[in-house]
Amino acid sequence: MQENIKMGVLGFSSSPSSFAWFFVVLSLVMNAAVLCNGGKTSRFIRKLEATGDMPLDSDVFQVPHGYNAPQQVHITQGDHVGKAVIVSWVTANEPGSNTVLYWSEGSEIKKKAEGKVHTYTYSNYTSGYIHHCTIRNLEDNTKYHYVIGIDHTMRKFWFITPPEVGPDVPYTFGLIGDLGQTFDSNKTLTHYEKNPQNGKTMLFVGDLSYADHYPNHDNVRWDTWGRFTERSVAYQPWIWTAGNHEIDFEPSIGETKPFKPYTHRYHVPYKASGSTAPFWYSIKRASAYIIVLSSYSAYGTYTPQYQWLQDELPKVNRKETPWLIVLMHSPWYNSYNYHYMEGETMRVMFESWFVQYKVDVVFSGHVHAYERSERISNIAYNITNGMCTPVNDQSAPVYITIGDGGNIEGLANNMTEPQPAYSAYREASFGHAMFDIKNRTHAYYSWHRNEDGYAVEADSMWFYNRYWHSVEDSTS
């Protein structure tokens, strides 16, 4: 009984030494709270078990009915300004027709465009017949129907062209990275499709099929991924970024040409922006100027990518396209213990340019989780001055990691502690994001985890344009 009386309210003995230890512990806790001066680490916890790829007989991989019917249909922007569309598809048995028949809604005049067809081999795999056809001189903000295939295997789809490029044109982009073809991947794509914000174009930040997860980089999984995503990408353009799972470099099976399946299957309009390779390029769409970079191509001084970006950034006219968006695969700022500092050399090369030209936002993938940064830069550091801590910089972009599509490798759930000051919000969950441009000064961004209702926003912020309205938009 006497022992119980001596115990304090926190369970410590009332002796002086015990109280001293209590205050030491309390002091450490309070100091830790001061040191952990980052933003918010979500308390939401989802199941961490990775789900496997959907089986080959899943309905989402269903082959269209009919002999040699077109499959894996997908579209992307076909020029620099949004007046062209590249239509791509595969026929399994023979080349078939290269023709795309298209017309604007309500019009009785049908036009034709002719494409090209090719195949490739990879290890013991031979592809189907891959078609690419560019439809040009399209009208702005117009719904078009298009048909591919012949006779009883004709398939009909549609797309809507963007409004004419201009500074106050509203437009909504979706964002997904590291998608794969698991049951979680299916949830992510479904969640995006049913989001009431109604994304009009997908900005995809790399890692598509994860076919390289299989022995000999089984390219059958490129075919299944093409059929899985057709339900979205046949109707709205996906803007492609190459990730590490697109490299497919495997000398042990005789495959020494990087990106072979990706470049044969997914064409982009890189020549329209003066690029010499399909891994870095730019487009204009509505009020946005979008620059795509390659984390897995050379970017050192004098390399083609370096020289292209050096020439490209001064061309961006913020009076015409106020929103400057950059896509890449490997993040520059990452507070997870996965792929840590893999983007550091590219950051050293290009970050000062991003600050100089006031990039609004950088989207990346690679880390299989979600994170949003404050506006920070680390351009003062020169290896000898010790100034190696990122600092608040309102001319810098917000960096967003959106590599949480649902792939077979699972979630990245191990975070660095304490949370860095530059990290505004982070969470190990699968999901997608929306970037909704309102006008030249404001855009609304939201991130949506798969477990929530379609309209629920797990993270969000108002973006204030760096060129037209560069007031602080920190959320921490």
JOURUR-V940380 format. One record per residue. PSI is psi in degrees with one decimal (none if undefined). OMEGA is omega in radians with two decimals (NA if undefined). NEAR is the number of other ideal C-beta (glycine too) atoms within 8 Angstrom. Layout:
PSI|OMEGA|NEAR, PSI|OMEGA|NEAR
//
This chain:
-44.0|-3.13|4, -36.6|3.12|5, -39.1|-3.13|6, -36.5|3.14|6, -32.1|-3.09|6, -11.9|-3.11|8, 135.4|3.11|9, -178.3|-3.07|10, -24.3|-3.14|3, 8.1|3.10|5, 6.2|3.11|5, 148.0|2.97|10, 149.6|-3.11|7, 10.1|3.11|8, 152.3|-3.12|7, -39.5|-3.10|5, -36.1|3.14|6, -42.2|3.09|11, -35.7|3.11|11, -45.1|3.12|8, -37.6|3.12|9, -44.1|-3.13|11, -29.7|3.04|8, -47.5|3.13|8, -45.0|3.13|8, -40.5|3.13|8, -42.6|3.13|8, -41.9|3.13|8, -44.9|-3.12|8, -39.1|3.10|8, -38.6|3.12|8, -38.2|3.12|9, -35.4|3.12|7, -42.4|-3.11|7, -37.1|-3.13|7, 71.2|-2.98|9, 27.4|3.08|6, -159.7|-3.14|13, -130.3|-3.01|11, 130.0|2.90|7, 119.4|-3.04|10, 143.0|3.05|10, -4.3|-3.13|4, 132.5|3.14|9, 122.2|3.07|3, 169.5|3.06|10, 133.2|-3.06|3, -5.0|3.14|8, 128.5|3.08|5, 138.0|3.06|10, 150.1|-3.13|8, 170.1|3.04|7, 145.9|3.08|10, 142.1|-3.12|12, 156.8|-3.03|5, -22.1|3.13|6, 13.7|3.11|4, 149.3|-3.11|8, -26.6|-3.13|4, -13.8|3.12|9, 10.8|-3.02|11, 134.1|3.08|7, 134.1|3.14|8, 149.5|-3.12|9, 148.0|3.05|5, 147.5|3.14|8, 126.3|3.04|5, 26.4|-3.13|9, 140.8|3.10|12, 139.9|3.14|13, 171.5|3.11|15, 39.0|-3.08|11, 132.0|3.08|14, 152.9|-3.14|14, 155.0|3.00|14, 170.1|3.12|15, 141.3|-3.01|14, 0.8|3.09|10, -165.6|-3.08|11, -23.6|-2.95|8, 1.2|3.05|7, 14.3|3.11|13, 12.5|3.10|9, 155.0|3.14|13, 134.0|2.99|14, 120.1|3.07|15, 128.9|-3.11|17, 145.8|3.09|16, 171.4|-3.12|12, 136.5|2.92|15, 135.4|-2.93|14, -32.3|-2.93|8, -36.8|3.14|7, 168.1|-3.06|6, -41.6|-3.12|6, -152.8|-3.08|13, 141.1|3.04|6, 2.3|-2.96|10, 137.5|2.93|10, 123.4|3.04|13, 128.3|-3.06|10, 155.2|3.12|12, 152.1|3.08|11, 149.6|-3.08|9, 131.2|-3.13|9, -10.4|-3.13|3, 145.6|3.06|7, -3.4|-3.10|4, 116.9|3.13|5, 135.9|-3.12|8, 162.2|3.13|7, 144.6|3.00|8, 140.8|-3.11|12, 134.7|3.13|7, -167.4|3.12|12, 158.3|-3.10|7, 145.1|3.09|10, 169.5|3.06|7, 170.2|3.02|9, 161.0|3.02|10, 147.6|3.08|7, 112.1|-3.06|11, -119.9|-3.11|11, 17.1|-3.08|3, 139.4|2.99|10, 127.9|-3.06|5, 165.3|2.90|14, -169.2|-3.12|10, 112.6|-3.01|13, 122.3|-3.08|14, 140.7|3.00|16, 128.5|-3.12|11, 127.7|3.13|14, 123.6|3.06|11, 123.6|-3.03|14, 171.1|3.03|9, 44.8|3.11|4, 153.8|3.09|11, 150.1|3.12|6, 147.8|2.97|10, 50.5|-3.05|8, 139.0|3.07|10, 126.6|3.10|8, 142.1|2.97|15, 146.2|3.08|11, 150.0|-3.08|13, 134.9|3.03|11, 158.4|-3.09|15, 174.3|-3.10|12, 152.9|3.05|6, -124.8|-3.04|5, -6.6|3.12|4, 14.2|3.11|14, 136.9|3.11|9, 138.6|-3.04|11, 135.6|3.12|7, -178.2|3.09|11, 162.7|3.02|10, 163.5|3.11|12, 125.9|3.11|10, 154.9|3.14|12, 161.8|3.01|14, 165.0|3.09|9, 140.8|-3.14|7, 131.8|-3.14|13, 160.9|-2.96|9, -27.7|-3.07|10, 27.4|-3.13|7, 117.2|3.08|12, 146.3|-3.14|10, 144.3|-3.09|14, 122.1|3.09|12, 139.5|2.92|15, 160.0|-3.13|14, 125.4|3.05|15, 146.8|3.02|14, 156.1|3.02|18, 54.7|-2.96|15, -56.1|-3.06|15, -159.3|-3.06|16, 44.0|3.09|14, 178.6|3.03|14, -35.6|3.07|9, -36.8|3.08|14, -42.0|3.14|15, -38.8|3.08|13, -42.2|-3.14|11, -47.6|-3.11|17, -39.6|3.10|14, -42.5|-3.14|8, -40.8|3.10|13, -44.9|-3.09|14, -32.3|-3.07|8, 3.2|3.10|7, 124.0|-3.07|14, -11.4|3.07|6, -18.2|2.97|8, 70.1|3.09|6, 140.8|-3.06|12, -23.7|3.12|10, 139.0|3.14|14, 125.5|2.97|15, 107.0|-3.03|14, 121.8|-2.96|13, 27.5|2.94|17, 162.4|-3.06|17, 92.3|-3.01|17, -81.2|-2.89|13, -24.6|-3.01|11, 30.9|3.07|15, -27.6|-3.12|15, -4.5|3.06|9, -18.8|-3.04|9, 159.4|3.08|8, 137.9|-3.13|4, 23.1|3.14|9, 56.1|-2.97|14, 104.9|-3.05|9, -6.7|2.97|12, -31.2|3.13|9, -16.5|2.93|14, -39.0|3.12|12, -44.5|-3.13|12, -37.9|3.13|12, -37.9|3.10|14, -37.8|3.10|14, -35.0|3.13|13, -44.1|-3.06|14, -8.7|-3.07|12, -34.6|-3.07|12, -20.5|3.07|9, -50.8|-2.94|12, -10.1|3.01|12, -13.9|-3.05|9, -17.8|3.05|9, 145.1|-3.08|12, 137.8|2.93|11, 129.8|3.14|13, 116.8|-2.90|15, 139.1|2.99|9, 135.5|3.14|15, 129.8|3.08|14, -177.1|-3.12|16, -27.9|3.13|11, 0.9|2.99|12, -7.9|-3.05|13, -47.3|3.08|10, 40.0|3.07|14, 113.3|-3.07|8, 82.1|-3.10|10, -26.0|-3.10|7, -20.8|3.08|4, 18.1|3.06|8, 12.2|-3.12|6, 99.5|-3.03|12, 8.9|3.08|5, 108.8|-3.10|6, 149.3|3.01|7, 21.2|-3.04|11, -55.8|3.14|11, -41.8|-3.10|15, -48.1|-3.07|11, -26.4|3.07|9, -32.9|-3.02|9, -34.4|-2.99|12, 102.3|3.12|10, 148.4|3.10|9, 159.5|-3.06|12, 53.3|-2.98|15, -33.2|-3.10|12, -25.9|-3.12|6, -23.8|3.12|9, 16.0|3.07|11, 10.7|3.11|7, 153.8|3.13|12, 1.4|-3.13|5, 151.8|-3.06|10, 7.7|-3.08|9, -16.0|3.02|12, 132.6|-3.07|13, 177.2|3.10|12, 156.9|3.01|11, 158.4|2.89|15, 140.1|3.07|12, 115.0|-3.08|11, -116.6|-3.12|12, 16.7|-3.09|15, 144.1|2.98|13, 116.6|-3.01|11, 122.9|3.10|13, 126.3|3.10|13, 127.5|3.13|15, 160.2|-3.13|14, 114.6|3.09|14, -15.2|-3.01|14, 24.5|2.94|12, 156.3|-3.11|11, 138.3|3.13|7, 12.7|3.09|13, 169.3|-3.13|7, 134.4|3.10|5, -4.9|3.06|5, 158.5|-3.13|10, -40.3|-3.13|9, -43.5|3.11|14, -49.1|-3.09|13, -37.4|3.11|9, -47.4|-3.12|12, -37.7|3.10|14, -38.1|3.12|8, -28.3|-3.01|9, -44.7|-3.04|12, -41.3|3.11|11, -16.5|-3.13|6, -16.9|-3.05|6, 118.1|3.13|10, 100.8|-3.07|6, -12.0|3.03|10, -19.8|3.09|5, -47.5|3.11|8, 90.0|-3.03|13, -31.7|-3.00|12, 116.7|-3.12|11, 111.2|-3.05|16, 135.4|3.09|16, 135.9|3.07|14, 136.2|3.02|14, 171.2|-3.09|17, -49.9|-3.05|16, 122.5|-3.06|13, 150.1|3.08|15, -33.8|3.13|12, 122.6|-2.96|12, 119.3|-3.13|13, 26.2|2.99|11, 155.1|3.12|15, 40.7|3.10|7, 133.9|3.13|10, 34.5|-3.03|10, 124.5|3.07|8, 16.7|3.10|5, -25.8|3.12|8, 8.2|-2.98|15, -41.6|-3.09|8, -36.2|3.07|7, -37.6|3.08|13, -44.5|-3.14|11, -38.2|-3.11|7, -40.7|-2.89|10, -11.5|-3.00|11, -39.4|-3.14|13, -33.3|3.08|7, -40.7|3.13|10, -38.1|3.10|13, -45.2|-3.13|13, -42.6|-3.08|8, 8.8|3.00|10, 55.3|3.03|11, 135.3|-3.09|13, -45.1|-3.05|12, 144.5|3.06|13, 124.0|3.09|14, 134.4|3.11|15, 173.3|3.13|18, -126.6|2.99|17, -54.5|3.06|19, 124.7|-2.98|13, 64.3|3.13|12, -174.3|-3.12|16, 139.6|3.05|15, 141.3|3.05|16, 135.1|-3.12|14, 168.2|2.86|12, 176.6|3.02|13, 106.7|-3.09|13, 161.9|3.03|13, 162.3|3.10|12, 39.2|-3.04|11, -9.4|-3.14|8, -23.7|-3.04|8, 128.5|3.12|8, 23.8|3.08|6, -17.8|3.12|4, -19.0|-3.03|4, -6.2|3.10|7, 2.9|-3.09|4, 67.0|-2.97|7, 12.1|3.10|5, 126.0|3.09|5, 140.9|-3.09|9, 156.4|3.05|8, 131.5|-3.11|7, 104.9|-3.06|10, -1.7|2.98|9, -3.4|-3.09|10, 159.9|3.08|11, 164.4|2.83|11, 134.6|3.12|13, 124.2|-3.10|13, 123.6|3.05|14, 122.2|-3.04|14, 37.5|-3.11|15, 39.2|-2.97|16, 38.7|-3.05|14, -27.8|3.08|16, 20.8|-2.99|16, 173.6|-3.00|14, -17.9|-3.13|12, -10.8|3.06|8, -173.9|-3.07|8, 150.5|2.93|12, 104.9|-3.01|11, 5.4|-3.13|7, 109.5|-3.05|6, 152.4|3.03|11, 144.6|3.12|9, 140.5|-0.05|5, 164.0|3.11|9, 127.6|-3.11|12, 155.3|-3.12|9, -28.5|-3.09|7, -13.5|-3.07|10, 115.8|-3.09|15, -37.7|-3.12|13, 136.8|3.09|13, 148.7|-3.12|16, 136.1|3.10|13, 81.1|3.09|12, 158.9|3.04|15, 148.5|3.13|12, -165.5|3.10|13, 172.5|-3.14|14, 165.4|3.07|14, 138.0|3.03|15, 105.7|-2.97|13, 101.4|-3.13|13, 126.8|-3.13|14, -45.1|-3.12|8, -162.8|-3.07|9, -16.0|-3.06|9, -27.6|-2.99|9, 141.1|2.99|10, 144.5|-3.13|12, 126.8|-3.10|10, 139.3|3.09|14, 147.3|3.08|11, 138.4|-2.99|14, 114.9|3.09|16, 148.1|-3.04|14, -30.6|-3.03|12, -12.3|-3.05|6, 169.1|3.01|8, 161.2|-2.98|4, -28.7|-3.09|9, -0.3|-3.06|6, 135.4|3.11|8, 112.5|3.12|8, -28.6|3.07|12, 145.9|3.14|11, 161.1|3.01|7, 152.9|2.96|10, 127.1|3.04|8, 131.5|3.01|13, 125.0|-3.03|11, 134.6|-3.07|14, -26.5|-3.12|11, -42.7|-3.02|8, -20.9|-3.02|8, 62.8|-2.93|8, 49.9|3.00|10, 163.3|-3.07|6, 133.9|3.12|6, 29.9|3.09|10, 145.7|3.09|8, 0.4|-3.14|8, none|NA|7
//
